[in-house]
Amino acid sequence: MSAVTAVPPAANAAALAHFAGRLAFETDVSDVAADLAAAVPSIVVVDSRSRESWEQGHIQGAVHLPTAEIAARAAEVIPAGATVVTYCWGPGCNGATRAALEMAKLGHPVKEMIGGFEYWAREGFPVETASGVARRPVDALTAPVTGIACAC
């Protein structure tokens, strides 16, 4: 007996709804990096972590808006109609999900960046600190070390 098919795959209609739904709620670090590099004006990237975490390093061009401050401050930092992309530490953290929920409560179109800051840094995208902007070497377990996109 197959461990993979012990529970049969979903029917096609259910699979279509599920996977399309996931893409409606999530984006990944490569897509966010591409939009930031292209200066797409309708995207606002929100770092929902603490001040200490932000200062340790954050996505260049992101807005620092801790989840607890979203209700009070979102109107001053999120342009009307912008799509918000939330991130927190990484896959083991649900902070970006909590921040996305708060943005949705305010009526903002929102997506969660899967992988969070961890995968942003591990894939070699620019990280900003008080010292400036730097890039870490690409982790070969997360992205092609050649710098060429995985084309997924």
C-alpha positions in Angstrom: 0.0 0.0 0.0 1.2 3.5 -0.8 1.8 6.0 2.1 1.2 8.8 -0.4 -2.2 7.5 -1.7 -3.5 6.0 1.6 -5.6 9.1 1.6 -6.6 9.6 -2.1 -5.8 12.9 -3.8 -8.6 15.4 -3.9 -11.0 15.5 -6.8 -9.8 17.9 -9.6 -12.4 20.6 -8.8 -11.4 20.5 -5.1 -7.7 20.6 -6.0 -8.3 23.6 -8.3 -10.1 25.5 -5.6 -7.5 24.7 -3.0 -4.4 25.6 -4.9 -5.9 28.7 -6.5 -7.0 29.7 -3.0 -3.6 29.3 -1.6 -2.1 31.5 -4.3 -4.8 34.2 -3.6 -3.6 34.3 0.1 0.2 33.7 -0.3 3.2 34.9 -2.2 6.8 34.0 -2.0 10.1 35.8 -1.4 11.1 35.6 -5.1 7.9 37.2 -6.3 8.1 40.0 -3.7 11.7 40.6 -4.6 10.8 40.9 -8.3 8.0 43.4 -7.5 10.2 45.5 -5.3 13.0 45.5 -7.9 10.5 46.6 -10.5 9.2 49.3 -8.2 5.6 48.1 -8.5 3.7 51.0 -7.0 0.7 49.1 -5.7 2.6 46.7 -3.3 3.5 47.6 0.3 5.6 45.1 2.2 5.0 45.1 5.9 7.4 43.8 8.5 5.2 42.8 11.5 8.1 42.0 13.9 9.3 43.8 17.0 11.6 46.9 16.8 14.6 44.7 17.9 13.9 42.3 15.1 13.5 45.1 12.6 16.8 46.6 13.6 18.5 43.3 13.3 17.7 43.3 9.6 14.7 43.8 7.4 13.6 43.8 3.7 14.9 47.0 2.1 11.8 49.1 1.3 9.5 47.4 3.8 7.4 49.3 6.3 7.8 48.5 9.9 4.4 48.0 11.4 4.2 45.5 14.3 1.0 43.6 14.4 -0.1 45.2 17.7 0.1 48.6 16.0 -1.7 47.8 12.7 -5.2 48.9 13.8 -3.9 52.3 15.0 -1.2 53.1 12.4 -2.1 51.3 9.1 -4.0 54.3 7.7 -0.9 56.5 8.0 1.5 54.1 6.3 -0.6 52.0 3.8 -1.9 53.9 0.7 -5.5 53.3 -0.2 -5.9 50.4 -2.6 -2.4 49.0 -2.1 -1.9 45.3 -1.8 -0.2 44.6 1.5 2.3 41.8 1.8 3.0 40.8 5.4 6.1 39.0 6.7 7.5 37.9 10.0 10.5 35.7 10.9 9.9 32.5 8.9 8.0 29.3 8.4 7.9 28.5 12.1 6.2 31.8 13.0 2.6 32.8 12.4 3.2 36.5 12.9 2.7 37.3 9.2 -0.6 35.4 9.3 -1.7 37.5 12.3 -0.7 40.7 10.6 -2.5 39.7 7.4 -5.6 39.0 9.5 -5.4 42.5 11.0 -4.9 44.1 7.5 -7.9 42.1 6.2 -10.0 43.4 9.1 -9.2 46.9 8.0 -10.3 46.0 4.4 -6.8 45.9 2.8 -6.1 43.4 0.1 -3.4 41.3 1.6 -1.1 38.3 1.0 1.3 36.6 3.4 4.9 36.1 2.2 5.7 32.5 2.8 9.2 31.8 4.2 9.3 35.2 5.9 12.5 37.1 6.6 14.4 33.8 7.0 13.9 32.7 3.4 14.4 36.3 2.2 17.9 36.3 3.7 18.7 32.7 2.8 17.9 33.3 -0.8 20.3 36.2 -0.9 18.0 39.2 -1.3 19.0 42.6 0.2 18.8 43.0 3.9 18.8 46.5 5.4 20.2 47.4 8.8 21.5 50.6 10.4 24.9 49.8 8.8 23.5 49.7 5.3 22.3 47.1 2.8 23.9 43.7 2.5 23.3 40.4 0.9 24.0 37.0 2.4 25.3 34.2 0.2 22.5 32.2 -1.3 21.8 29.0 0.6 21.9 26.2 -1.9 19.0 24.4 -0.1 16.7 27.4 -0.8 17.6 28.8 -4.2 20.0 28.3 -7.2 23.4 29.7 -6.1 23.9 30.9 -9.7 21.5 33.8 -9.0 19.3 32.6 -11.8 15.7 32.2 -10.8 14.4 28.7 -10.2 11.7 29.5 -12.8 9.0 27.8 -10.7 
